[in-house]
Amino acid sequence: MMDLLSAAGLSRRQTAILCLLLVSLALLGNGCSGLVAGSSNNPALLSILNVTATASVTTAQVNWQTSAAANSSVEYGTSTSYGSSTTVDGMMVISHQENLTGLKTGLVYHYRVHSVDVSNNAAVSTDATFTTAADTTAPTVSITSPLANATLSGTVALTATATDNVAVASVQFKVDSASTGPAITATPFNYSLNTTALSDGNHVLTAVATDTSGNAATSASVLVKVNNTTPGPGITSLNPTAGLVGAAVTVTGTNFGSSQGTSTVNFNGTTATVTSWSATSIVTSVPSGATTGNVVVTVGGVASNGVSFTVTT
């Protein structure tokens, strides 16, 4: 080739440069073929691997990897239309983990994962499914008021607490195993019981809690006594409602009786000394050893409602 170029009248230097150019063109036409410039939103440039999901009763955890650092999000729903998605997690990582919450129990869910890298190359997995576990756990429920062995008269507030691993649907109060009033569907679980519709004497209170999956549980029984023939004492107010041991407290209410006799005033179970007693007013003092809790007046073995008093130090 050098001889041909020299014969064409080119100098040795021109000939050498021209030969180098020809060799370079030949290399570009052969050894460098097949290169593809990066393009935006091209799934071929980002791949998703090892997609898995583990589910519990109302939650699921989805894991996957990507061939390059990318963000994370998951579409999910009870059909291939999905309908729900997680907020895009902008952390650029190779190992991805997204938590799904608020799922319904015992259902098949469809899902697919999405990732986009820093060059805006996007990838999406194929459809996959997981199944949430069935809810077989019953709620827990207890009656917090009235207390066991309390004497009731007139209208009394029944109060219960209930919890569940998913959600409590309702609480139904019962008297002697018979439902009383409607099922309470929202907290607080309270019901006003008219005891005048019951016979005087002993009765059993229970509460039945039902969760959103239909599991039910019954509280421990609370034995109470109804007495509407002889009205029991009732406290309407305390003055003051907080104080030190030894502080004077005036208890105002009804049906205390004209004199104390064997009647008592208790501060959270500690008996107080009374200085003045009438049918509607009692003057006493905070007894030594008293703690914060309810003040209760007991007349003829019948206890009043409790009113909270705070013992200060």
Phi, psi and omega per residue, in radians:
M1 nan -0.721 3.116
M2 -1.012 -0.719 -3.117
D3 -1.161 -0.693 3.140
L4 -1.118 -0.739 -3.134
L5 -1.185 -0.660 3.120
S6 -1.139 -0.657 3.128
A7 -1.164 -0.385 -3.135
A8 -1.416 0.030 3.071
G9 1.649 0.176 3.137
L10 -1.545 2.586 3.094
S11 -1.265 2.881 -3.139
R12 -1.047 -0.717 -3.127
R13 -1.159 -0.769 3.110
Q14 -1.079 -0.653 3.141
T15 -1.136 -0.733 -3.127
A16 -1.131 -0.755 -3.130
I17 -1.098 -0.743 -3.117
L18 -1.136 -0.627 3.109
C19 -1.149 -0.723 3.121
L20 -1.087 -0.699 3.124
L21 -1.117 -0.716 -3.130
L22 -1.143 -0.691 3.121
V23 -1.141 -0.735 3.132
S24 -1.074 -0.767 3.110
L25 -1.066 -0.649 -3.139
A26 -1.161 -0.701 3.109
L27 -1.129 -0.778 3.130
L28 -1.088 -0.592 -3.118
G29 -1.359 -0.224 -3.088
N30 -2.130 -1.266 -3.029
G31 -1.173 -0.331 -3.088
C32 -1.816 0.130 -3.120
S33 -1.270 2.677 3.069
G34 1.674 -0.065 3.089
L35 -1.236 2.369 3.134
V36 -2.112 2.243 3.103
A37 -1.242 2.519 3.137
G38 -1.093 2.408 3.120
S39 -2.166 2.570 -3.107
S40 -1.226 2.500 3.049
N41 1.030 0.712 3.131
N42 -1.878 1.864 -3.092
P43 -1.032 -0.414 -3.128
A44 -1.121 -0.371 -3.107
L45 -1.591 -0.131 3.101
L46 -2.463 2.243 -3.127
S47 -2.132 2.652 3.121
I48 -1.911 2.343 -3.056
L49 -2.286 2.683 2.915
N50 0.950 0.927 3.110
V51 -1.389 2.177 3.103
T52 -2.404 2.791 3.089
A53 -2.522 2.429 3.022
T54 -2.176 2.356 -3.031
A55 -2.162 2.627 3.008
S56 -2.024 -2.554 -3.089
V57 -1.262 -0.841 -3.081
T58 -2.253 0.148 -3.127
T59 -2.359 2.871 3.047
A60 -2.618 2.657 3.082
Q61 -2.134 2.198 -3.111
V62 -1.926 2.293 -3.129
N63 -2.207 2.555 3.024
W64 -2.854 2.954 3.053
Q65 -2.142 2.761 3.045
T66 -2.197 2.749 -3.101
S67 -1.265 -0.266 3.072
A68 -2.547 2.852 3.134
A69 -1.058 2.293 -3.073
A70 -2.696 2.961 3.094
N71 -1.462 -3.083 -3.000
S72 -2.460 2.441 2.939
S73 -2.826 2.762 -3.100
V74 -2.323 2.288 2.928
E75 -1.627 2.461 3.131
Y76 -2.719 2.773 3.123
G77 3.011 3.137 -3.082
T78 -1.525 0.123 3.040
S79 -2.580 3.072 3.129
T80 -1.280 -0.023 2.997
S81 -1.425 -0.195 3.128
Y82 1.042 -1.708 3.107
G83 1.797 -0.354 3.104
S84 -2.274 2.709 3.084
S85 -2.687 2.675 3.078
T86 -1.383 2.778 3.003
T87 -1.158 2.419 -3.131
V88 -1.091 2.169 3.052
D89 -1.528 1.964 -3.040
G90 -1.358 -0.047 3.113
M91 -1.136 2.163 -3.108
M92 -1.529 1.828 -3.056
V93 -2.391 2.925 3.067
I94 -1.677 -0.658 3.080
S95 -1.707 2.169 -2.996
H96 -2.021 2.549 3.090
Q97 -2.590 2.168 3.119
E98 -2.260 2.401 3.139
N99 -1.810 2.315 3.087
L100 -1.866 2.273 -3.097
T101 -2.207 2.937 3.102
G102 1.239 0.433 -3.140
L103 -1.391 2.767 3.079
K104 -1.549 2.611 -3.053
T105 -1.349 2.584 3.017
G106 1.115 0.592 -3.124
L107 -2.157 2.660 3.016
V108 -1.511 2.216 3.103
Y109 -1.982 2.393 2.993
H110 -1.636 2.573 3.112
Y111 -2.703 2.762 2.954
R112 -2.626 2.644 -3.039
V113 -1.858 2.651 3.135
H114 -2.225 2.474 3.021
S115 -2.516 2.521 3.086
V116 -2.332 2.251 -3.108
D117 -1.555 -3.075 -3.045
V118 -1.175 -0.366 3.116
S119 -1.610 0.191 3.136
N120 1.191 0.373 2.992
N121 -1.385 2.195 -3.050
A122 -1.929 2.594 3.067
A123 -2.490 2.586 3.111
V124 -2.413 2.449 -3.128
S125 -1.386 2.949 2.997
T126 -1.324 2.904 3.141
D127 -1.151 2.446 3.061
A128 -2.461 2.961 -3.106
T129 -2.341 2.744 2.911
F130 -2.484 2.832 -3.130
T131 -2.144 2.200 3.080
T132 -1.290 2.635 -3.105
A133 -1.295 2.667 3.068
A134 -1.293 2.551 3.115
D135 -1.543 1.972 3.120
T136 -2.070 0.156 -3.100
T137 -1.621 2.156 3.132
A138 -1.368 2.720 3.097
P139 -1.204 2.986 2.937
T140 -1.989 2.476 -3.067
V141 -2.592 2.520 3.072
S142 -2.613 2.618 3.061
I143 -1.562 2.180 -3.118
T144 -1.763 -0.309 3.097
S145 -2.735 2.365 0.043
P146 -1.337 2.926 3.100
L147 -1.375 2.794 3.112
A148 -1.028 2.448 3.094
N149 1.257 0.216 3.076
A150 -1.275 2.612 3.046
T151 -1.714 2.202 -3.043
L152 -1.965 2.562 3.033
S153 -2.657 2.704 -3.137
G154 1.120 -2.497 3.128
T155 -1.690 2.232 -3.050
V156 -2.174 2.438 3.106
A157 -1.451 2.144 2.995
L158 -1.661 2.319 -3.110
T159 -2.304 2.365 3.106
A160 -2.344 2.700 2.976
T161 -2.030 2.504 -3.139
A162 -2.554 2.450 3.090
T163 -2.364 2.786 -3.138
D164 -2.669 2.722 3.126
N165 -1.222 -0.363 3.071
V166 -1.996 -1.265 3.115
A167 -2.908 2.510 3.053
V168 -1.485 2.223 3.138
A169 -1.528 -0.707 -3.089
S170 -2.860 2.812 3.009
V171 -2.263 2.204 3.120
Q172 -1.956 2.112 3.066
F173 -1.436 2.574 3.116
K174 -2.364 2.529 3.021
V175 -2.074 2.100 -3.104
D176 0.931 0.755 3.074
S177 1.282 0.000 3.107
A178 -1.810 2.348 -3.131
S179 -1.078 2.437 3.067
T180 -2.208 2.141 -3.105
G181 1.297 3.101 -3.128
P182 -1.363 2.839 3.010
A183 -1.198 2.339 -3.134
I184 -1.540 2.145 -3.007
T185 -1.820 0.042 3.131
A186 -2.590 2.619 3.079
T187 -1.253 2.630 -0.055
P188 -1.304 2.581 -3.135
F189 -1.495 1.464 -3.096
N190 -2.129 2.605 3.043
Y191 -2.596 2.387 3.125
S192 -1.578 1.957 -3.100
L193 -1.672 2.148 3.074
N194 -1.533 1.771 -3.060
T195 -1.293 -0.202 3.128
T196 -1.188 -0.290 3.089
A197 -1.449 -0.085 3.141
L198 -1.853 2.728 3.071
S199 -1.309 2.609 3.029
D200 -1.114 2.452 -3.133
G201 2.282 -2.892 -3.060
N202 -1.428 2.458 3.079
H203 -2.469 2.759 -3.115
V204 -2.007 2.217 3.102
L205 -1.829 2.409 3.007
T206 -2.450 2.893 3.059
A207 -2.368 2.375 3.136
V208 -1.970 2.101 3.096
A209 -1.787 2.376 3.112
T210 -2.151 2.332 3.126
D211 -1.625 3.129 -3.050
T212 -1.247 -0.160 3.073
S213 -1.755 0.036 3.110
G214 1.595 0.011 3.060
N215 -1.282 2.422 -3.065
A216 -2.277 2.668 3.083
A217 -2.541 2.592 3.141
T218 -1.942 2.396 -3.131
S219 -1.215 2.929 2.963
A220 -1.126 2.567 -3.132
S221 -1.240 2.513 3.056
V222 -2.074 2.014 3.140
L223 -1.505 2.211 3.123
V224 -2.292 2.887 3.105
K225 -2.107 2.264 3.093
V226 -1.704 2.287 3.114
N227 -2.455 1.674 3.089
N228 -1.846 -0.050 3.093
T229 -1.333 -0.842 3.063
T230 -1.890 1.853 -3.091
P231 -0.996 2.321 3.114
G232 -1.460 2.957 3.121
P233 -1.237 2.684 3.092
G234 -2.485 2.325 3.115
I235 -1.667 2.273 3.079
T236 -1.784 -0.499 -3.124
S237 -2.862 2.786 3.005
L238 -2.151 2.511 3.095
N239 -2.480 1.907 -0.010
P240 -1.420 -3.125 3.112
T241 -1.803 0.090 3.094
A242 -2.692 2.603 3.106
G243 3.070 2.981 3.122
L244 -1.353 2.851 2.977
V245 -1.015 2.307 -3.115
G246 1.669 -0.220 -3.133
A247 -1.214 2.485 3.122
A248 -1.308 2.433 -3.137
V249 -2.350 2.295 3.071
T250 -1.772 2.159 3.126
V251 -1.805 2.085 -3.134
T252 -1.901 2.400 -3.131
G253 -3.116 -2.628 -3.091
T254 -2.394 2.758 3.039
N255 1.029 0.640 3.063
F256 -1.395 -0.329 -3.040
G257 1.592 2.713 -3.066
S258 -1.246 -0.402 3.110
S259 -2.499 2.850 -3.047
Q260 -1.201 -0.861 -3.079
G261 0.966 -2.159 3.134
T262 -1.647 0.096 -3.124
S263 -1.229 2.735 -3.076
T264 -2.404 2.804 2.974
V265 -2.156 2.222 -3.128
N266 -2.085 2.413 3.017
F267 -1.826 1.786 -3.111
N268 0.854 0.734 3.066
G269 1.669 -0.142 3.126
T270 -1.737 2.167 -3.076
T271 -1.265 2.353 -3.117
A272 -1.787 2.771 3.053
T273 -1.562 2.280 -3.079
V274 -1.732 2.384 3.097
T275 -1.877 -0.334 3.135
S276 -2.675 2.417 -3.082
W277 -2.477 2.263 2.998
S278 -2.498 3.118 -3.074
A279 -1.129 -0.402 -3.064
T280 -2.186 -0.064 -3.076
S281 -2.603 2.369 3.087
I282 -2.266 2.315 3.044
V283 -1.911 2.186 -3.112
T284 -2.484 -2.989 3.101
S285 -2.434 2.732 -3.118
V286 -1.186 2.080 -3.060
P287 -1.322 2.715 3.058
S288 -1.094 2.367 -3.126
G289 1.553 -0.078 -3.141
A290 -1.197 2.591 3.071
T291 -2.211 2.888 -3.141
T292 -1.037 2.330 -3.128
G293 2.899 -2.777 -3.061
N294 -1.500 2.476 2.929
V295 -1.621 2.280 -3.093
V296 -2.309 2.321 3.047
V297 -1.803 2.272 3.134
T298 -2.027 2.137 -3.123
V299 -2.181 2.122 3.132
G300 1.013 0.586 3.140
G301 1.435 -0.014 -3.141
V302 -1.809 2.146 -3.097
A303 -1.564 2.516 3.081
S304 -1.399 3.120 2.934
N305 -1.147 2.758 3.095
G306 -1.691 2.441 3.076
V307 -2.162 2.285 -3.013
S308 -1.194 2.416 3.055
F309 -2.367 2.333 -3.131
T310 -1.756 2.122 3.097
V311 -1.566 2.056 -3.119
T312 -1.639 2.864 -3.140
T313 -2.176 nan nan
